[in-house]
Amino acid sequence: MSLNQIIAEELGVSLTQVDATIALLNEGNTVPFIARYRKEATGGLDDSQLRALESRLTYLRELEDRKQTILKAIDEQGKLTDELAEKIREVDSKARLEDLYLPFKTTRRTKASKARDAGLEPLADALLAGEEASPEDFITEEFGDARAVLSGARAIVIERISTDADVVGEVREEFFRRGHVQVGVIEGMEDAGKKYRDYFEFSEPYRDLPSHRVLALLRGEHEGVLRVEFAAGEEDEFYQGLIADRTGLSGNKFRDECVRFAWRTKLSVSSAVDARMRLKERADAAAVEVFSKNLRDLLLAAPAGRRATLGLDPGYRNGVKCAVVDGTGKVLDTVVVHPHTGAAKWADALRILTELVTRHQVELLAVGNGTASRETEKLAREIASAAEAAGSTSPQCVVVSEAGASVYSASEVAAAEFPEMDVSLRGAVSIARRLQDPLAELVKIDPKSIGVGQYQHDVNQTMLAAGLETVVEDAVNSVGVDLNTASAQLLRRVAGVSETVANNIVTHRDDNGAFANRKELLKVPRLGPKAFEQAAGFLRITGGTDPLDSSAVHPEAYPLVRTITQSAGMGVEQLIGNSSVLSALRPADFADETFGVPTITDVLAELDKPGRDPRPEFKTARLEEGVEDIKDLRPGMILEGTVTNVAAFGAFVDVGVHQDGLVHVSAMSQKFVKDPHDVVSSGQVVKVRVVDVDVPRQRIGLSLRLDGDAARQRRPQKEGNNPQRRAKTRTGGGERPAGGAMAAALKKAGLG
């Protein structure tokens, strides 16, 4: 099959859809643009389907390139047969392709190659077949006695086994199917590695290992606490399954020795390495998926809107760093107060900040959730009361995640934005702005520093960065960007806009004033017709010369809107938001060769609610007064909190005690929950019940089942907490490996 046919079959979509999408990608179109404005061509594929298609296309193209390289290399050796070439062309995975290439790789001179050069291959073949042969007849200068000759003959067979694609592939799959990880603690590390004590004596089949457990084991190994072994199960059973009663040569001692040596010195080692790599890759992919979902939820969290905000970055000894920003995020004032160093300082801080709030008509108090957060939140509530008593509006107090704020403060972006401001105060500005518009502020921070990942420092960093970049791009384009207020960091996430073009847009805006319409974008240096096509629909202009510029209607569809307005008998201004008129229009009446029903349907929906923000309504958790430390928690308490992170095994919730609690996946619903993201999302406000509190270990067990059975909601499930027992149950009983395909592979290699 062609690459397009393979992708269509794997993704369960039509070949026409795949052909059209690949053609669009080849033309330089971005995924957000294709998903939003080319629905007719793709048959309505959404951005996640398009991303999957793009990823698979990249893999298959890399595979095809590697095939050509290998075909050329083997052909240059004069060893390329028609049968082998056909096998290589039909292979569908990189692992299988490398198996086929194994015998032809140019390597250092081996014992087997020396034995072949010494003429020992006929002896090896004779011994394999069970024929009488005398090693003394093959003695050479390099192989000077019968023992050395036999060793050389054995090396030839071992290499033959360990480089045969069918044998290697079958062994690798059987190893992974039957094998299990065996873990123990390294002597002397029992106390230093207490956090890994659940794994001090641990075993579990590969097929059952969840991604977070794989990453935990590998981290423990890297830290020198755990000894991690990737085993095959019962070794004797395993390699005996490669031999004998299924190949018809069970009594051949030489062959049995060769297989035993090949297994122990080659195949078991390579299979263990493969199992480790496979589990790590699978765990990386799962971790990146979890991180991506959490990041998307955080980026698309509800914005508080354009309201004057006081950001407070809490601290004890170094004080509370404070910054007031107006509705556009412009910094109006900054100050550092020290309320947590005595009653007099508290009174001073209350007076200073209340004056700032009344002077700048502050509507929101954004308190970072770090050290001294609850104490600072108490101060914020007193400020709100004092402001109200002084005749001003009482501002709303909100606890905000400050993850990544310190990274932003010391970044080149922050330095360029606030060159004269102290680094510590920049964090307060970030906290205030991320409450106003999380998306606009968080794009300034490396996604890996936002802190919503699962073992984020342990996964493949290239894969993680690529995955998160697409999340940020999709989030920004789903919301849209205000062309006249967006930062360069936000603009560069817009489809078709490079970092250079984003900076040029800001420079043009600074030099010439606000953009009056989208057409003026074409005056920006380096922003050509293609970039305009990709970006224009995602860039908004409020109060410009064309009302359509404030919507997601693409400029290429403006003629369509004019046709619709003529049919409705009114201008664009009168038609926008006129639900009664728009709902009566039939998309099919306006369809032609240029615009199909999907595009027209989207245009009518956008005219009804132009520039609609897909993010949810702003809502905050109401933290319980008097519950400020883990010691204040008691089982049975019902609290409100904010989901800070979602992992494969559950969700972490901030209930205001400086330590997030865990809602295990088993405590999320009365029904079975496969993926915690199906129940909660990062940033969501939830009600939870305290199940257990472990003060020494700083662990809090929570449940979303407010009136469920507490005994069933404890964090580790009984079976899940004893994976060794489960592993023994599943691998015991003398289960024998499947042998048909294995035997056939050995026979084909001349070993059966």
QUIJO-V930370 format. One record per residue. N is the residue number from 0. RES is the residue in one letter. SS is DSSP state (hx for helix, st for strand, lp for the rest). PHI is phi in whole degrees, -180 to 180 (* if undefined). BURIAL is I if it has 9 or more other ideal C-beta (glycine too) atoms within 8 Angstrom, else O. Layout:
n->[N N]
res->[RES RES]
ss->[SS SS]
phi->[PHI PHI]
burial->[BURIAL BURIAL]
This chain:
n->[0 1 2 3 4 5 6 7 8 9 10 11 12 13 14 15 16 17 18 19 20 21 22 23 24 25 26 27 28 29 30 31 32 33 34 35 36 37 38 39 40 41 42 43 44 45 46 47 48 49 50 51 52 53 54 55 56 57 58 59 60 61 62 63 64 65 66 67 68 69 70 71 72 73 74 75 76 77 78 79 80 81 82 83 84 85 86 87 88 89 90 91 92 93 94 95 96 97 98 99 100 101 102 103 104 105 106 107 108 109 110 111 112 113 114 115 116 117 118 119 120 121 122 123 124 125 126 127 128 129 130 131 132 133 134 135 136 137 138 139 140 141 142 143 144 145 146 147 148 149 150 151 152 153 154 155 156 157 158 159 160 161 162 163 164 165 166 167 168 169 170 171 172 173 174 175 176 177 178 179 180 181 182 183 184 185 186 187 188 189 190 191 192 193 194 195 196 197 198 199 200 201 202 203 204 205 206 207 208 209 210 211 212 213 214 215 216 217 218 219 220 221 222 223 224 225 226 227 228 229 230 231 232 233 234 235 236 237 238 239 240 241 242 243 244 245 246 247 248 249 250 251 252 253 254 255 256 257 258 259 260 261 262 263 264 265 266 267 268 269 270 271 272 273 274 275 276 277 278 279 280 281 282 283 284 285 286 287 288 289 290 291 292 293 294 295 296 297 298 299 300 301 302 303 304 305 306 307 308 309 310 311 312 313 314 315 316 317 318 319 320 321 322 323 324 325 326 327 328 329 330 331 332 333 334 335 336 337 338 339 340 341 342 343 344 345 346 347 348 349 350 351 352 353 354 355 356 357 358 359 360 361 362 363 364 365 366 367 368 369 370 371 372 373 374 375 376 377 378 379 380 381 382 383 384 385 386 387 388 389 390 391 392 393 394 395 396 397 398 399 400 401 402 403 404 405 406 407 408 409 410 411 412 413 414 415 416 417 418 419 420 421 422 423 424 425 426 427 428 429 430 431 432 433 434 435 436 437 438 439 440 441 442 443 444 445 446 447 448 449 450 451 452 453 454 455 456 457 458 459 460 461 462 463 464 465 466 467 468 469 470 471 472 473 474 475 476 477 478 479 480 481 482 483 484 485 486 487 488 489 490 491 492 493 494 495 496 497 498 499 500 501 502 503 504 505 506 507 508 509 510 511 512 513 514 515 516 517 518 519 520 521 522 523 524 525 526 527 528 529 530 531 532 533 534 535 536 537 538 539 540 541 542 543 544 545 546 547 548 549 550 551 552 553 554 555 556 557 558 559 560 561 562 563 564 565 566 567 568 569 570 571 572 573 574 575 576 577 578 579 580 581 582 583 584 585 586 587 588 589 590 591 592 593 594 595 596 597 598 599 600 601 602 603 604 605 606 607 608 609 610 611 612 613 614 615 616 617 618 619 620 621 622 623 624 625 626 627 628 629 630 631 632 633 634 635 636 637 638 639 640 641 642 643 644 645 646 647 648 649 650 651 652 653 654 655 656 657 658 659 660 661 662 663 664 665 666 667 668 669 670 671 672 673 674 675 676 677 678 679 680 681 682 683 684 685 686 687 688 689 690 691 692 693 694 695 696 697 698 699 700 701 702 703 704 705 706 707 708 709 710 711 712 713 714 715 716 717 718 719 720 721 722 723 724 725 726 727 728 729 730 731 732 733 734 735 736 737 738 739 740 741 742 743 744 745 746 747 748 749 750 751]
res->[M S L N Q I I A E E L G V S L T Q V D A T I A L L N E G N T V P F I A R Y R K E A T G G L D D S Q L R A L E S R L T Y L R E L E D R K Q T I L K A I D E Q G K L T D E L A E K I R E V D S K A R L E D L Y L P F K T T R R T K A S K A R D A G L E P L A D A L L A G E E A S P E D F I T E E F G D A R A V L S G A R A I V I E R I S T D A D V V G E V R E E F F R R G H V Q V G V I E G M E D A G K K Y R D Y F E F S E P Y R D L P S H R V L A L L R G E H E G V L R V E F A A G E E D E F Y Q G L I A D R T G L S G N K F R D E C V R F A W R T K L S V S S A V D A R M R L K E R A D A A A V E V F S K N L R D L L L A A P A G R R A T L G L D P G Y R N G V K C A V V D G T G K V L D T V V V H P H T G A A K W A D A L R I L T E L V T R H Q V E L L A V G N G T A S R E T E K L A R E I A S A A E A A G S T S P Q C V V V S E A G A S V Y S A S E V A A A E F P E M D V S L R G A V S I A R R L Q D P L A E L V K I D P K S I G V G Q Y Q H D V N Q T M L A A G L E T V V E D A V N S V G V D L N T A S A Q L L R R V A G V S E T V A N N I V T H R D D N G A F A N R K E L L K V P R L G P K A F E Q A A G F L R I T G G T D P L D S S A V H P E A Y P L V R T I T Q S A G M G V E Q L I G N S S V L S A L R P A D F A D E T F G V P T I T D V L A E L D K P G R D P R P E F K T A R L E E G V E D I K D L R P G M I L E G T V T N V A A F G A F V D V G V H Q D G L V H V S A M S Q K F V K D P H D V V S S G Q V V K V R V V D V D V P R Q R I G L S L R L D G D A A R Q R R P Q K E G N N P Q R R A K T R T G G G E R P A G G A M A A A L K K A G L G]
ss->[lp lp hx hx hx hx hx hx hx hx hx lp lp lp hx hx hx hx hx hx hx hx hx hx hx hx lp lp lp lp hx hx hx hx hx hx hx lp hx hx hx hx lp lp lp lp hx hx hx hx hx hx hx hx hx hx hx hx hx hx hx hx hx hx hx hx hx hx hx hx hx hx hx hx hx hx lp lp lp lp lp hx hx hx hx hx hx hx hx hx lp lp lp hx hx hx hx hx hx hx hx hx hx hx lp lp lp lp lp lp hx hx hx hx hx hx hx lp lp lp hx hx hx hx hx hx hx hx lp lp lp lp lp lp hx hx hx hx lp lp lp lp lp lp lp hx hx hx hx hx hx hx hx hx hx hx hx hx hx hx hx hx lp lp hx hx hx hx hx hx hx hx hx hx hx hx hx hx lp st st st st st st lp lp lp lp lp lp lp lp hx hx hx hx hx hx lp st st st st st hx hx hx lp lp hx hx hx hx hx hx hx hx hx hx hx hx lp lp lp st st st st st st lp lp lp hx hx hx hx hx hx lp lp lp hx hx hx lp lp lp lp lp lp hx hx hx hx hx hx hx hx hx hx hx hx hx hx hx hx hx hx hx hx hx hx hx hx hx hx hx hx hx hx hx hx hx hx hx hx hx hx hx hx hx hx hx hx hx hx hx lp lp lp lp lp lp lp lp lp st st st st st lp lp lp lp lp lp st st st st st st lp lp lp lp lp st st st st st st st lp hx hx hx lp hx hx hx hx hx hx hx hx hx hx hx hx hx hx hx hx hx lp lp lp lp st st st st st lp lp lp lp hx hx hx hx hx hx hx hx hx hx hx hx hx hx hx hx hx lp lp lp lp lp lp st st st st st lp lp lp lp hx hx hx hx hx lp lp hx hx hx hx hx hx lp lp lp lp lp hx hx hx hx hx hx hx hx hx hx hx hx hx hx lp hx hx hx hx hx lp lp lp lp hx hx hx lp lp lp lp lp lp lp lp lp lp lp hx hx hx hx hx hx hx hx hx hx hx hx hx hx hx hx hx hx hx lp st st lp lp lp lp lp hx hx hx hx lp lp lp lp lp lp lp hx hx hx hx hx hx hx hx hx hx hx hx hx hx lp lp lp lp lp hx hx hx hx hx hx lp lp lp lp lp hx hx hx hx hx hx hx hx hx hx st st lp lp lp lp lp lp hx hx hx hx lp lp lp lp hx hx hx hx hx hx hx hx hx hx hx hx hx hx lp lp lp hx hx hx hx lp lp lp hx hx hx hx hx lp lp lp hx hx hx hx lp lp lp lp lp lp hx hx hx hx hx hx hx hx hx hx hx hx lp lp lp lp lp lp lp lp lp lp lp lp lp lp lp lp lp lp lp lp lp hx hx hx lp lp lp lp lp st st st st st st st st st st lp lp st st st st st lp lp lp lp lp lp st st st st hx hx hx lp lp lp lp lp lp lp lp hx hx hx lp lp lp lp lp lp st st st st st st st st st st lp lp lp lp st st st st st lp lp lp lp lp lp hx hx hx hx lp lp lp lp lp lp hx hx hx hx hx hx hx hx hx hx hx hx lp lp lp lp lp lp lp lp hx hx hx hx hx hx hx hx hx lp lp lp lp]
phi->[* -74 -57 -63 -66 -61 -64 -60 -69 -67 -89 70 -123 -78 -63 -61 -63 -67 -56 -66 -66 -64 -62 -66 -64 -64 -81 93 -78 -88 -61 -58 -66 -62 -62 -88 -119 -131 -66 -62 -69 -91 71 83 -62 -86 -65 -69 -66 -67 -65 -63 -63 -62 -64 -67 -62 -61 -61 -67 -69 -64 -62 -65 -62 -66 -59 -64 -63 -70 -58 -65 -65 -69 -63 -67 -83 74 -116 -85 -98 -61 -65 -66 -60 -66 -60 -64 -66 -89 -63 -120 -143 -67 -63 -65 -62 -69 -61 -65 -85 -49 -67 -110 -69 -81 -126 -64 -67 -104 -62 -66 -68 -65 -66 -65 -63 -86 81 -91 -64 -59 -65 -60 -65 -66 -65 -62 -80 79 -86 -72 -155 -104 -57 -60 -71 -115 -66 -131 -63 -79 -115 -85 -148 -60 -64 -66 -63 -63 -63 -66 -63 -66 -61 -61 -68 -60 -66 -61 -65 -78 -117 -82 -58 -68 -65 -59 -64 -67 -63 -59 -68 -66 -58 -70 -69 -95 -76 -152 -88 -118 -128 -145 -88 -73 -54 94 -105 -60 -79 -66 -109 -58 -66 -103 -63 -64 -111 -65 -142 -145 -153 -157 -62 -55 -66 -102 -70 -74 -60 -66 -73 -58 -67 -65 -63 -68 -68 -61 -66 -63 -83 77 -99 -108 -106 -113 -121 -101 -106 -100 101 -72 -61 -58 -60 -64 -78 -65 -67 -83 -102 51 -55 -103 -120 85 -127 -66 -94 -86 -63 -60 -66 -60 -64 -61 -64 -62 -66 -62 -67 -73 -97 -123 -67 -65 -68 -66 -68 -66 -62 -64 -61 -60 -66 -65 -65 -65 -64 -65 -67 -60 -62 -67 -66 -65 -64 -62 -59 -63 -64 -65 -64 -61 -61 -70 -65 -98 -67 -63 -83 -75 98 -81 -133 -58 -136 -105 -95 -120 -99 -67 -174 -92 -64 -88 83 -99 -85 -128 -146 -102 -124 -82 -62 -96 92 -72 -75 -104 -163 -141 -164 -119 -122 -128 -73 -100 -119 143 -62 -64 -66 -61 -64 -62 -62 -61 -66 -64 -75 -64 -65 -63 -64 -72 -65 -100 52 -67 -107 -133 -115 -102 -106 -64 -95 -89 -56 69 -64 -67 -65 -72 -64 -62 -61 -62 -66 -68 -62 -61 -67 -65 -64 -66 -65 -84 94 -94 -70 -76 -73 -85 -96 -135 -86 -120 -64 -104 -57 88 -64 -69 -65 -61 -55 -96 -83 -65 -61 -66 -63 -71 -77 -132 -64 -98 -90 -61 -56 -64 -79 -62 -62 -65 -63 -62 -63 -65 -69 -71 -75 -65 -152 -55 -62 -63 -88 -70 -68 -82 -111 -55 -52 -68 -97 -81 80 -118 -99 -120 53 -65 -87 -98 -87 -59 -69 -67 -63 -63 -61 -64 -64 -72 -60 -67 -63 -62 -61 -66 -66 -61 -75 -71 -89 93 -131 -76 -61 -93 -128 -68 -76 -63 -65 -75 -63 -72 -88 -74 -52 85 -103 -84 -62 -64 -64 -60 -65 -67 -63 -64 -63 -61 -65 -67 -81 -118 87 -63 -70 -87 -157 -66 -60 -66 -59 -68 -86 -75 -57 73 -102 -90 -58 -68 -63 -61 -59 -71 -96 -54 -67 -97 -103 -110 -127 -91 75 -84 -78 -124 -61 -69 -69 -93 -113 -91 -67 -75 -53 -66 -99 -60 -59 -62 -63 -61 -63 -65 -65 -64 -65 -81 74 -154 -77 -61 -61 -77 -79 -62 81 -88 -61 -64 -75 -63 -68 -86 -83 -104 -53 -62 -69 -111 -71 -150 -69 -90 -122 -95 -59 -57 -66 -64 -60 -64 -63 -63 -65 -70 -65 -70 -134 -65 64 -61 -85 -76 -76 -72 -72 -66 -151 -127 -79 -102 -75 -74 -69 87 -110 -124 -142 -58 -69 -83 -82 -137 -54 99 -61 -105 -128 -103 -154 -118 -69 -101 -162 -123 -118 -67 -102 159 -133 -98 -128 -90 -107 90 -123 71 -140 -66 -95 -109 -97 -66 -56 -74 -109 -94 -161 -71 -100 -66 -116 -81 -127 -54 -66 -73 -110 -134 -142 -59 91 -74 -89 -135 -102 -133 -111 -74 -99 -150 -133 -116 -64 -58 -92 56 -122 -126 -99 -123 -142 -85 -87 -68 -129 -84 -78 -61 -65 -89 -106 -67 -53 -87 -69 -59 -68 -66 -86 -132 -63 -67 -62 -65 -64 -64 -63 -87 -107 -83 87 66 -61 -100 -70 -64 -118 -59 -67 -64 -62 -64 -65 -64 -62 -66 -82 83 -113 -154]
burial->[O O I I I I I I O O I O I O O O I I I I I I O I I O O O I I I I I I I I I I I O I I I O I O I O I I I I I I O I I O O I I I I I O I I O O I I O I I I O O O O I O O O I I O I I O O I O O O I I I O I I I I O I O O O O O I O I I I I I O I O I I O I I I I I I O O O O O O I O O I I O O O I O O O O I I I I I I I I I I I I I I I I I I I I I I I I I O I I I O I I I I I I I I I O O I I O O I O O I I O I I O I I I I I O I I I I I I I I I I I I I I O O O I I O I O I I I I O I O I I I O I I I O O I I O I I O I O I I I I I I I I I I O O I I I O I I I I I I I O I I I I I I I I I I I I I I I I I I I I I I I I I I I O O I I I I I I I I I O O O O I I I I I I I O O I O I O O I O I I I I I O O O O I I O I I I O I I I O I I I O I I I I I I I I I I I O I I I I I I O I I I I I I I I I I O O O I O O I I I I I I I I O I I O I I I O I O I I O O O I O O I O I I I I I I I I I I I I I I I I I I I I I I I O I I I I O I I I I I O I I O O O I I I O I I I I I I I I I I I I I I I I I I O I I I I I I I I I I I I O O O I I I I I I O I I O O O O O I O I I O I I I O I O I I O O O I I I I I I I I I I I O O I O I I I I I I I I I I O I I O I I I I I I O I I O O O I O O I I O I O O I I O O I O I O O I I O O O I O O I I I I I I I O I I I O I I O O O I O O O O I I O I I O O I I O I O I I O I O I O I I I I I I I I I I O I I I I I I I I O O I I I I I I O I I O O O O I O O I I O I I I I I I I I I I I I I I I I O O O O I I I I I I I I O I O I O O I I I O O O O O O O I I O I I I O O I O O O O O I O I O O I I I I I I O I O I I]
